[in-house]
Amino acid sequence: MTQKDLAERVGVTRQTIVAIENAKYSPTLELAILISRVFEKPLEEVFDITDAQ
């Protein structure tokens, strides 16, 4: 799946997906849940929050 595909499926821009991947942006809980649903994985498998500040 491309960044563009994911962005379209969750209703954000490709740049938002890039920023999330590069840890420059933390998604809202709603967006994080949508992304995890796209991948059909639990939230904690998609996002590593052990280093969250």
C-alpha positions as CSV (number, residue, x, y, z in Angstrom):
1,M,0.0,0.0,0.0
2,T,1.3,3.4,-0.8
3,Q,1.3,6.4,1.4
4,K,-1.2,8.0,-0.9
5,D,-3.5,4.9,-0.7
6,L,-3.4,5.0,3.1
7,A,-4.0,8.7,3.2
8,E,-7.0,8.4,1.0
9,R,-8.4,5.6,3.0
10,V,-8.2,7.5,6.3
11,G,-9.0,11.0,5.0
12,V,-5.7,12.8,5.3
13,T,-2.9,14.0,3.0
14,R,0.0,11.9,2.0
15,Q,2.2,14.5,3.8
16,T,0.4,13.7,7.0
17,I,1.3,10.0,6.6
18,V,4.9,10.9,5.9
19,A,5.1,13.0,9.0
20,I,3.6,10.2,11.1
21,E,6.1,7.7,9.7
22,N,9.0,10.1,10.4
23,A,7.8,10.8,14.0
24,K,7.3,14.4,13.2
25,Y,3.6,14.3,13.9
26,S,1.5,12.3,16.4
27,P,-1.9,11.3,15.0
28,T,-5.1,11.9,16.9
29,L,-6.5,8.9,18.6
30,E,-9.2,8.8,15.9
31,L,-6.7,8.8,13.1
32,A,-4.6,6.2,14.8
33,I,-7.6,3.9,15.2
34,L,-8.5,4.4,11.5
35,I,-5.0,3.5,10.4
36,S,-4.9,0.4,12.6
37,R,-8.3,-0.7,11.1
38,V,-7.0,-0.3,7.6
39,F,-4.2,-2.7,8.5
40,E,-6.5,-4.9,10.5
41,K,-4.1,-4.8,13.4
42,P,-4.4,-3.8,17.1
43,L,-3.4,-0.2,17.7
44,E,-0.4,-1.2,19.8
45,E,0.9,-3.3,16.8
46,V,0.7,-0.3,14.4
47,F,2.1,2.4,16.8
48,D,5.0,2.1,19.2
49,I,4.2,4.3,22.2
50,T,7.0,3.1,24.4
51,D,9.0,6.3,23.6
52,A,6.1,8.7,23.7
53,Q,6.8,11.9,25.6
